[in-house]
Every structure is written in structure tokens, then in C-alpha cells.
Amino acid sequence: MKIQKHLSITGSSSISWKDAITRAIEEASKSIDYLSGVDIIRQYATISGNKIENYIVDLDIAFTIDKSRK
């Protein structure tokens, strides 16, 4: 049986929401093994003047539990 855990993480980028998602997953993969899925919970942004300054995403990432790990 495959068991998965879920974590909520937040990512940000000054470029785009897609970049914020990509960066968050890349950063999470540095310390979490067996990433298996992502659910985009919320997208929002901060504005400075009349331009978007920062794209922010709240994500739910899933990863598989390694049962053989001790």
C-alpha cells in the first residue's frame, strides 16, 4: 500500500505565479524525498504603485512515505 503525506508551503516570485510554483517545488525537493503531487490552493499578489510586485502561491505538496526507511 502506498502512503502519502501532505505539507502546506508558500512560494513567491517577482516574475509570475508559474515561477513561484516552480521555485517552491524545487526548494521543497531539496529536503523532501519522493514528491508526488501538488495542489494549488491559492494565488495572490502584492502590488506596488500600479504593478504586481510579488506573485505568491499557497501549495499543498504530497510525497510518498518510504516504508523501507529506518
Residue frames as qw, qx, qy, qz and C-alpha x, y, z in Angstrom:
[[0.000, 0.890, 0.456, 0.000, 0.00, 0.00, 0.00],
 [0.395, 0.375, -0.005, 0.838, 1.27, 3.48, -0.90],
 [0.311, -0.781, -0.434, 0.324, 1.02, 6.08, 1.86],
 [0.346, 0.547, 0.087, 0.758, 1.33, 9.80, 1.19],
 [0.297, -0.597, -0.387, 0.637, 1.83, 12.79, 3.46],
 [0.240, 0.792, 0.320, 0.460, 0.86, 16.35, 2.65],
 [0.411, -0.394, -0.203, 0.796, 2.53, 19.63, 3.55],
 [0.200, 0.933, 0.296, 0.045, 1.37, 23.19, 3.04],
 [0.548, -0.231, 0.123, 0.794, 4.03, 25.51, 1.65],
 [0.235, 0.924, 0.190, -0.236, 4.10, 29.06, 0.28],
 [0.639, 0.035, 0.324, 0.697, 6.23, 30.19, -2.63],
 [0.143, 0.901, 0.153, -0.381, 6.84, 33.58, -4.18],
 [0.602, 0.142, 0.399, 0.677, 8.39, 35.17, -7.26],
 [0.057, 0.623, 0.017, -0.780, 8.75, 38.59, -8.78],
 [0.012, 0.177, -0.722, -0.669, 8.23, 37.04, -12.25],
 [0.587, -0.102, -0.469, -0.652, 4.96, 35.02, -12.29],
 [0.791, -0.291, 0.315, -0.437, 2.72, 32.59, -10.42],
 [0.951, 0.243, -0.191, 0.014, 4.15, 29.75, -12.52],
 [0.445, 0.545, -0.523, 0.480, 7.65, 30.74, -11.46],
 [0.413, -0.498, 0.468, -0.602, 6.54, 30.89, -7.81],
 [0.951, -0.077, 0.111, -0.278, 5.15, 27.35, -8.07],
 [0.833, 0.403, -0.314, 0.211, 8.27, 26.03, -9.81],
 [0.174, 0.602, -0.539, 0.563, 10.62, 27.64, -7.29],
 [0.631, -0.417, 0.382, -0.532, 8.62, 26.35, -4.31],
 [0.992, 0.052, 0.007, -0.117, 8.66, 22.78, -5.65],
 [0.663, 0.516, -0.402, 0.363, 12.37, 22.97, -6.47],
 [0.093, -0.588, 0.533, -0.601, 13.16, 24.24, -2.98],
 [0.808, -0.280, 0.282, -0.434, 10.95, 21.63, -1.28],
 [0.956, 0.231, -0.180, 0.000, 12.60, 18.84, -3.28],
 [0.321, 0.632, -0.571, 0.414, 15.96, 19.73, -1.70],
 [0.181, -0.332, 0.735, -0.562, 14.79, 18.44, 1.69],
 [0.737, 0.093, 0.458, -0.489, 11.79, 16.21, 0.91],
 [0.090, -0.203, 0.901, 0.374, 12.20, 12.92, -0.97],
 [0.116, 0.305, 0.931, 0.162, 9.60, 11.26, -3.22],
 [0.303, 0.360, 0.135, -0.872, 7.49, 14.32, -4.12],
 [0.259, 0.235, 0.906, 0.238, 4.46, 13.01, -5.97],
 [0.070, 0.688, 0.615, 0.379, 1.96, 15.83, -6.46],
 [0.126, -0.133, -0.221, 0.958, 0.98, 19.42, -5.92],
 [0.007, 0.742, 0.658, 0.128, -2.37, 21.15, -5.44],
 [0.166, 0.264, -0.024, 0.950, -2.52, 24.91, -5.94],
 [0.175, -0.572, -0.714, 0.365, -4.60, 26.20, -3.05],
 [0.024, 0.931, 0.260, -0.256, -4.39, 29.96, -3.55],
 [0.551, 0.266, 0.174, 0.772, -2.71, 32.51, -5.81],
 [0.105, -0.953, -0.258, 0.115, -2.37, 36.15, -4.81],
 [0.591, 0.395, -0.010, 0.703, -0.02, 39.08, -5.26],
 [0.286, -0.699, -0.218, 0.618, 1.33, 42.21, -3.68],
 [0.415, 0.759, 0.300, 0.402, 1.12, 45.45, -5.62],
 [0.396, -0.500, -0.044, 0.769, 3.43, 48.45, -5.58],
 [0.127, 0.334, -0.271, -0.893, 2.14, 51.50, -7.38],
 [0.745, 0.323, 0.024, -0.583, 0.21, 50.10, -10.31],
 [0.599, 0.407, -0.676, -0.136, 2.30, 46.95, -10.88],
 [0.941, -0.313, -0.116, -0.061, 2.44, 43.50, -9.36],
 [0.073, -0.801, 0.568, -0.175, 5.50, 43.38, -7.14],
 [0.125, -0.309, 0.931, -0.151, 5.35, 39.78, -5.90],
 [0.746, -0.041, -0.455, -0.484, 3.40, 36.70, -7.02],
 [0.269, -0.328, 0.790, -0.443, 2.57, 34.39, -4.12],
 [0.715, -0.042, -0.568, -0.406, 1.17, 30.83, -4.09],
 [0.557, -0.339, 0.636, -0.412, -0.05, 28.57, -1.31],
 [0.613, 0.266, -0.685, -0.291, 0.51, 24.93, -2.23],
 [0.829, -0.297, 0.404, -0.247, -0.31, 21.51, -0.83],
 [0.414, 0.530, -0.724, -0.156, 2.52, 19.16, -1.79],
 [0.948, -0.185, 0.129, -0.223, 2.28, 15.39, -1.47],
 [0.241, 0.591, -0.770, 0.002, 5.10, 12.94, -1.00],
 [0.889, -0.080, -0.415, -0.175, 5.22, 9.19, -0.69],
 [0.586, -0.654, 0.443, -0.181, 6.34, 7.61, 2.58],
 [0.528, 0.443, -0.725, 0.007, 9.32, 5.27, 2.20],
 [0.867, -0.408, -0.004, -0.287, 8.29, 2.27, 4.29],
 [0.911, 0.091, -0.244, 0.321, 11.73, 0.66, 4.00],
 [0.214, 0.652, -0.322, 0.653, 13.47, 3.66, 5.58],
 [0.678, -0.433, -0.529, 0.270, 14.54, 3.18, 9.18]]
